[in-house]
Amino acid sequence: MLDFAIFWDWLSFAVRWLHVITGIAWIGSSFYFVALDLGLRQRPGLPAGAFGEEWQVHGGGFY
């Protein structure tokens, strides 16, 4: 029974820190993409009604 309690404590500790690290990464990537969006400029010479271009890379990444 004691082994299960120790295992449960370590598992809880690991999940808690994984949650903290994931939250930090999520917030950091949010700030990164907001800064990236704010840096986008409209290219001259686009047709009327077009606000920009979209470039996609295999895997769904863009920008």
VEXKESE-23457 format. One record per residue (C-alpha): y, z, x; residue in three letters. Coordinates in pm, 1 decimal, padded with zeros to 6 digits. Example, Ala and Ser with C-alpha at 12.3 -4.5 7.8 and 13.67 -1.06 7.14 Angstrom:
{py = -00450.0, pz = 00780.0, px = 01230.0, balum = ALA};
{py = -00106.0, pz = 00714.0, px = 01367.0, balum = SER};
//
This chain:
{py = 00000.0, pz = 00000.0, px = 00000.0, balum = MET};
{py = 00235.6, pz = 00078.7, px = 00286.7, balum = LEU};
{py = 00177.8, pz = -00266.9, px = 00438.2, balum = ASP};
{py = 00292.3, pz = -00430.7, px = 00115.6, balum = PHE};
{py = 00610.2, pz = -00219.8, px = 00109.9, balum = ALA};
{py = 00693.4, pz = -00314.1, px = 00468.0, balum = ILE};
{py = 00622.0, pz = -00680.3, px = 00396.6, balum = PHE};
{py = 00839.2, pz = -00665.8, px = 00083.8, balum = TRP};
{py = 01127.9, pz = -00510.9, px = 00280.4, balum = ASP};
{py = 01110.4, pz = -00781.5, px = 00548.2, balum = TRP};
{py = 01087.3, pz = -01055.1, px = 00285.2, balum = LEU};
{py = 01387.2, pz = -00911.8, px = 00101.5, balum = SER};
{py = 01580.6, pz = -00892.7, px = 00428.6, balum = PHE};
{py = 01497.0, pz = -01254.7, px = 00517.0, balum = ALA};
{py = 01586.2, pz = -01387.5, px = 00171.9, balum = VAL};
{py = 01915.0, pz = -01195.4, px = 00172.4, balum = ARG};
{py = 02018.9, pz = -01341.0, px = 00508.6, balum = TRP};
{py = 01904.1, pz = -01688.1, px = 00409.5, balum = LEU};
{py = 02124.8, pz = -01656.9, px = 00102.0, balum = HIS};
{py = 02424.5, pz = -01548.3, px = 00314.6, balum = VAL};
{py = 02377.8, pz = -01831.4, px = 00565.9, balum = ILE};
{py = 02329.5, pz = -02088.5, px = 00289.4, balum = THR};
{py = 02645.5, pz = -01967.0, px = 00115.6, balum = GLY};
{py = 02847.1, pz = -01997.1, px = 00436.4, balum = ILE};
{py = 02714.4, pz = -02349.3, px = 00494.5, balum = ALA};
{py = 02788.6, pz = -02449.9, px = 00134.8, balum = TRP};
{py = 03147.8, pz = -02323.9, px = 00151.1, balum = ILE};
{py = 03198.9, pz = -02485.8, px = 00491.3, balum = GLY};
{py = 03073.5, pz = -02822.6, px = 00373.4, balum = SER};
{py = 03295.5, pz = -02797.0, px = 00065.2, balum = SER};
{py = 03603.4, pz = -02744.8, px = 00284.5, balum = PHE};
{py = 03491.2, pz = -03033.0, px = 00506.4, balum = TYR};
{py = 03460.0, pz = -03280.6, px = 00219.5, balum = PHE};
{py = 03789.4, pz = -03169.8, px = 00062.0, balum = VAL};
{py = 03962.1, pz = -03229.2, px = 00396.0, balum = ALA};
{py = 03786.0, pz = -03563.9, px = 00426.1, balum = LEU};
{py = 03897.9, pz = -03667.9, px = 00076.9, balum = ASP};
{py = 04257.1, pz = -03564.0, px = 00145.9, balum = LEU};
{py = 04257.1, pz = -03784.4, px = 00455.4, balum = GLY};
{py = 04159.0, pz = -04101.2, px = 00268.7, balum = LEU};
{py = 04430.5, pz = -04363.6, px = 00236.7, balum = ARG};
{py = 04444.0, pz = -04664.4, px = 00009.3, balum = GLN};
{py = 04395.4, pz = -04985.5, px = 00204.2, balum = ARG};
{py = 04669.5, pz = -05243.8, px = 00158.9, balum = PRO};
{py = 04570.1, pz = -05570.1, px = -00003.8, balum = GLY};
{py = 04328.0, pz = -05435.0, px = -00264.4, balum = LEU};
{py = 04325.3, pz = -05604.2, px = -00606.2, balum = PRO};
{py = 04516.4, pz = -05443.5, px = -00892.8, balum = ALA};
{py = 04333.8, pz = -05145.1, px = -01038.2, balum = GLY};
{py = 04118.5, pz = -05088.0, px = -00728.8, balum = ALA};
{py = 04177.8, pz = -04751.8, px = -00566.3, balum = PHE};
{py = 03954.5, pz = -04792.2, px = -00263.6, balum = GLY};
{py = 03619.8, pz = -04905.0, px = -00131.7, balum = GLU};
{py = 03280.4, pz = -04745.4, px = -00126.9, balum = GLU};
{py = 03046.9, pz = -04776.9, px = 00166.8, balum = TRP};
{py = 02695.9, pz = -04647.0, px = 00120.9, balum = GLN};
{py = 02439.2, pz = -04576.2, px = 00385.0, balum = VAL};
{py = 02063.6, pz = -04565.8, px = 00336.6, balum = HIS};
{py = 01993.6, pz = -04213.8, px = 00218.5, balum = GLY};
{py = 02291.2, pz = -04183.8, px = -00012.3, balum = GLY};
{py = 02552.5, pz = -04083.0, px = 00242.5, balum = GLY};
{py = 02893.7, pz = -04238.5, px = 00219.8, balum = PHE};
{py = 03248.8, pz = -04217.2, px = 00357.7, balum = TYR};
//
